[in-house]
Amino acid sequence: MYQQDSLSALEAISEAQRIAFAPMLFQTALCLRNMGVLTWLDKQGQHGATLESITENSALNEYAASVLLDMGLSGRIITHKEGYYYLTKIGHYLLHDPMTRVNMNFTQDVCYQGLFYLENALEKGKPTGLQVFGDWPTIYPALSQLPPAARQSWFAFDHYYSDGAFNAALPYVFASHPATLYDIGGNTGQWALRCCQYDQNIAVTLFDLPQQIALARENIDNTGLSHRIDFHAVDMLDDTPLPAEADIWWMSQFLDCFSPEQIITMLRRIGAVMKPGAKLCIMELFWDAQKFEAASFSLNASSLYFTCMANGNSRFYSVEKFYHYLSQAGFEVDERHDNLGFGHTLLICEKK
């Protein structure tokens, strides 16, 4: 789909205008959703609603409602016929689809303000958009200190995609009956908890930055499973010695947080201490391994979050390039499982 230009001249110039005014359309959709207009139109169904009815059942006056509705028409979010407005399929998904809601909230609460600095971030190789929240080198030590809406939307985005693939990945990871698993970049401990619930004999150690360890410990303590999960505070980019008892080294949506050079360095560091027979399990979203174009679009857009807000030098990679990084680090892929959850790929690797 990306190998040729298939649009006519008229289609192309129309699409160019949609791009030029894309921020206006995004904010319109958000306001129509958050201010109750889409909900009211949804309730009216095929009967539709007049402008007067919409203003009476939302937080908008006639002027505010009319400018949003007109842009909503241009965005194909609603239709209008004989004085009545109706919700379209796009409007329905904006209102009801969990993935769309998670993506929109993440874009608005985490990325929108900072993306103004995208060009600067690209030039400097640093997440200069993060300055809208504070003075941090990357977003990861800042997660616990982000404004509430940004923090909530960040974790909702992260968990929505990773959690959806966890159940599908568990049988593959536990097929070799591991006794010890290291969860690298364990975040809030969701995967560690799933492992303990899946296998009563597994011992899990969660590796992450100290700030994330504190969040994970609090989350895990509330589940009653803290006696089965250990914690190891570490920056995987430094040269602190790593423990080496794991049968499984697990990384889920972790390596996309680093540059290719950093990925290769970390993998080599792990490979140097892995015991014989241990496996490296990597679960990632690869933009070129998706079934649908919309998924590839979403991943390539999300890569700009890494550029501008997260760290300035990482992204959602192509699986083709990732195989190359693994090979450079001394690993080969033993098993590959695509389309887990919402499009994840699980790579089960061994040292060459």
C-alpha positions in Angstrom: 0.0 0.0 0.0 3.0 2.3 0.5 4.7 1.5 -2.8 2.7 3.7 -5.1 0.8 7.0 -5.2 -2.8 5.9 -6.0 -4.7 9.1 -5.4 -6.1 11.3 -8.1 -5.1 15.0 -8.1 -8.4 16.0 -6.7 -8.2 13.4 -3.9 -4.6 14.4 -3.2 -5.4 18.1 -2.8 -8.4 17.4 -0.7 -6.3 15.1 1.6 -3.7 17.9 1.8 -6.3 20.3 3.2 -7.4 17.7 5.8 -3.7 17.5 6.9 -3.4 21.2 7.0 -6.3 21.6 9.3 -5.9 18.2 11.2 -5.4 19.8 14.6 -8.8 21.7 14.2 -10.5 18.5 13.3 -9.0 16.6 16.2 -10.0 19.2 18.7 -13.5 19.4 17.2 -13.9 15.6 17.6 -12.7 15.8 21.2 -15.1 18.6 22.1 -18.0 16.9 20.4 -17.2 13.8 22.5 -16.4 15.5 25.8 -19.2 18.1 25.8 -21.9 15.5 25.3 -22.9 16.2 21.6 -22.0 12.7 20.3 -23.7 11.1 23.3 -26.9 13.1 22.7 -26.9 12.3 18.9 -26.3 8.6 19.7 -29.4 8.6 22.0 -31.5 10.1 19.3 -30.6 7.4 16.8 -32.4 7.6 13.5 -34.7 10.4 14.7 -31.7 12.9 14.8 -31.5 16.1 16.8 -32.0 19.8 15.9 -29.5 22.5 16.9 -31.9 23.7 19.6 -32.1 20.2 21.0 -28.4 19.8 21.0 -27.8 23.1 22.9 -30.4 22.2 25.4 -28.8 18.8 26.1 -25.1 19.8 26.2 -22.8 22.4 27.7 -22.8 24.5 24.5 -24.6 27.6 23.5 -25.9 28.0 19.9 -22.7 29.6 18.6 -20.4 27.0 20.1 -22.6 24.1 19.0 -22.9 25.4 15.4 -19.2 25.8 14.8 -18.5 22.4 16.1 -21.3 20.8 14.2 -20.2 22.4 10.9 -16.7 21.1 11.4 -18.1 17.8 12.4 -19.9 17.6 9.1 -16.6 18.3 7.2 -15.0 15.6 9.3 -17.7 13.1 8.5 -18.4 12.7 12.2 -22.1 13.7 11.7 -24.5 14.3 8.9 -27.3 16.9 8.5 -30.6 16.6 6.7 -33.7 18.8 6.8 -32.7 20.5 10.0 -31.6 17.4 11.9 -28.1 16.1 12.8 -27.3 12.4 12.9 -24.3 10.4 14.2 -22.2 8.7 11.5 -20.2 5.5 11.8 -17.1 7.6 12.5 -18.9 9.4 15.2 -20.1 6.1 16.7 -16.5 4.9 16.9 -15.2 8.1 18.4 -17.8 7.7 21.1 -17.8 3.9 21.7 -14.6 2.3 20.5 -12.2 1.8 23.5 -9.1 1.9 21.3 -10.1 5.2 19.7 -10.8 6.7 23.1 -7.5 5.5 24.5 -5.6 6.9 21.5 -7.4 10.3 21.6 -6.9 10.7 25.3 -3.2 9.9 24.9 -2.8 12.3 22.0 -4.6 15.1 23.9 -3.3 14.7 27.4 0.3 13.4 26.8 1.4 14.5 23.3 -0.6 17.5 22.0 1.1 20.4 23.6 4.6 18.9 23.3 4.2 18.1 19.6 4.6 21.8 18.9 8.3 21.2 19.5 8.6 18.2 17.2 10.9 20.0 14.7 13.2 21.0 17.5 13.2 17.5 18.9 14.2 16.1 15.6 17.0 18.5 15.2 18.4 17.9 18.7 17.6 14.2 19.2 16.0 15.0 22.5 12.4 15.0 23.8 12.1 18.8 23.9 8.3 18.6 23.9 8.6 17.2 27.4 9.3 20.7 28.7 5.5 21.3 28.8 5.4 19.1 31.9 8.8 19.8 33.5 12.5 19.5 33.3 13.4 15.8 32.8 15.8 14.1 30.4 13.2 11.5 29.5 9.6 10.9 30.4 10.2 7.6 32.3 11.4 9.0 35.6 8.7 11.6 35.3 5.7 9.3 35.0 4.8 9.4 38.7 4.9 13.2 38.6 3.0 14.0 35.4 -0.3 15.9 35.8 -3.1 13.5 36.7 -4.8 13.5 33.2 -1.5 12.9 31.5 -0.4 10.2 33.9 -3.8 8.4 33.6 -3.9 8.6 29.8 -0.2 7.4 29.6 -0.8 4.3 31.7 -4.2 3.6 30.0 -2.5 3.7 26.6 0.3 1.5 27.7 -1.9 -1.1 29.5 -4.5 -1.2 26.8 -2.1 -2.4 24.1 0.2 -4.6 26.3 -2.5 -6.2 28.5 -4.5 -7.3 25.4 -1.5 -9.4 24.3 -0.5 -10.8 27.6 -3.0 -13.7 27.7 -2.2 -14.7 24.2 1.6 -14.7 24.9 1.5 -16.7 28.2 1.2 -20.2 26.7 4.2 -19.6 24.4 6.4 -18.2 27.2 5.5 -21.0 29.6 5.7 -23.8 27.1 9.3 -24.6 28.3 8.1 -24.7 32.0 10.4 -22.0 33.3 11.1 -21.7 37.0 12.5 -18.1 37.1 11.5 -15.1 34.9 13.1 -11.7 34.7 10.6 -9.0 33.7 12.8 -6.3 32.2 11.1 -2.9 32.2 8.3 -4.2 34.3 6.5 -0.9 34.6 3.5 -1.2 37.0 3.9 -5.0 37.4 1.0 -6.1 35.2 3.0 -8.9 33.4 4.6 -10.1 36.6 1.2 -10.5 38.2 -0.2 -12.3 35.1 2.7 -14.7 35.3 2.1 -15.5 39.0 -1.6 -16.0 38.3 -0.8 -18.3 35.3 1.8 -20.5 37.0 1.8 -21.0 40.8 5.5 -22.1 40.7 7.1 -19.3 38.8 9.4 -16.9 40.5 9.5 -13.4 39.0 11.9 -10.5 39.4 10.9 -7.1 38.1 13.6 -4.9 36.7 13.1 -1.1 36.2 14.1 2.3 37.2 13.8 3.1 41.0 10.8 5.4 40.4 9.0 2.7 38.4 9.9 0.1 41.0 8.1 2.2 43.6 4.9 2.3 41.5 5.1 -1.4 40.8 5.7 -2.4 44.4 2.6 -0.4 45.5 0.5 -2.0 42.8 1.7 -5.5 43.6 1.4 -5.1 47.4 -2.3 -4.5 46.9 -2.8 -7.9 45.2 -1.3 -10.1 47.9 1.3 -11.6 45.5 4.3 -9.6 46.7 5.8 -12.7 48.3 6.3 -14.2 44.8 7.8 -11.1 43.1 11.2 -9.6 43.8 12.4 -6.2 42.6 15.7 -5.1 41.1 16.1 -1.4 40.6 18.4 -0.9 37.6 19.1 1.4 34.6 19.6 -1.1 31.8 21.8 1.4 30.0 24.5 1.4 32.7 27.1 -1.3 33.3 25.9 -2.6 36.7 26.3 -6.4 36.9 23.0 -8.3 36.2 21.8 -11.4 38.0 21.9 -14.5 35.8 19.4 -17.1 37.1 16.5 -16.5 34.7 15.1 -19.2 32.5 13.2 -16.4 30.7 14.3 -12.9 30.1 11.0 -11.0 29.2 10.7 -7.6 27.5 7.3 -6.2 26.6 7.1 -2.8 24.8 10.4 -2.0 26.4 13.0 -2.0 23.6 10.9 0.5 21.6 11.9 3.0 24.3 15.5 3.0 23.1 17.7 3.8 20.0 19.1 0.9 17.9 22.5 1.4 19.4 21.1 1.2 22.9 19.0 -1.9 22.0 22.0 -3.7 20.8 24.1 -2.7 23.8 21.4 -4.0 26.3 20.9 -7.2 24.4 24.6 -7.9 24.4 24.7 -7.2 28.1 21.9 -9.7 28.7 23.5 -12.3 26.4 26.7 -12.1 28.3 25.1 -13.4 31.5 22.3 -15.6 30.2 22.7 -19.2 31.4 22.7 -22.1 28.9 19.2 -22.9 27.7 17.7 -19.6 28.8 15.4 -17.8 26.3 14.9 -14.1 25.5 11.2 -13.2 24.9 10.5 -9.9 23.3 6.9 -8.7 22.7 6.7 -5.6 20.5 4.4 -3.7 18.1 6.1 -3.6 14.7 4.5 -1.3 12.1 5.3 -3.6 9.2 3.7 -6.7 10.9 0.2 -5.3 11.1 -2.9 -6.7 9.3 -4.6 -3.4 8.8 -3.3 -0.1 7.4 -4.9 1.8 10.3 -2.7 -0.1 12.7 0.5 0.8 10.8 -0.7 4.4 10.7 -1.3 4.5 14.5 2.1 3.0 15.2 4.0 5.4 12.9 2.1 8.3 14.5 2.9 7.0 18.0 6.6 6.9 17.1 6.5 10.7 17.1 5.6 10.5 20.8 8.9 8.9 21.4 10.7 11.5 19.4 9.1 14.5 21.0 8.0 13.5 24.5 9.7 10.2 25.6 13.4 10.2 24.8 14.1 11.7 21.4 15.7 8.7 19.8 13.4 5.7 19.8 10.2 4.5 18.0 8.0 1.6 17.0 10.4 -0.3 14.7 9.9 -2.5 11.7 10.4 -6.2 12.3 12.9 -6.3 9.4 15.2 -3.9 11.2 14.6 -5.6 14.6 15.9 -8.9 13.3 19.1 -7.1 12.3 19.5 -5.7 15.8 19.0 -9.1 17.3 21.6 -10.6 15.0 24.1 -7.9 15.8 23.6 -8.6 19.5 24.3 -12.3 19.1 20.7 -13.6 19.1 18.6 -15.5 16.6 14.8 -15.9 16.5 13.6 -19.4 17.4 9.9 -18.6 17.3 7.8 -15.8 15.9 4.1 -15.3 16.8 2.3 -12.4 15.1 -1.1 -10.7 15.7 -1.3 -11.3 19.5 -3.8 -9.0 21.1 -4.1 -5.8 19.1 -1.2 -6.5 16.8 1.8 -7.5 18.9 4.5 -9.8 17.8 6.3 -12.2 20.2 9.9 -13.1 19.3 11.3 -16.0 21.3 15.1 -15.9 20.9 18.2 -17.8 21.8 21.9 -16.9 21.8 23.7 -17.9 18.7 
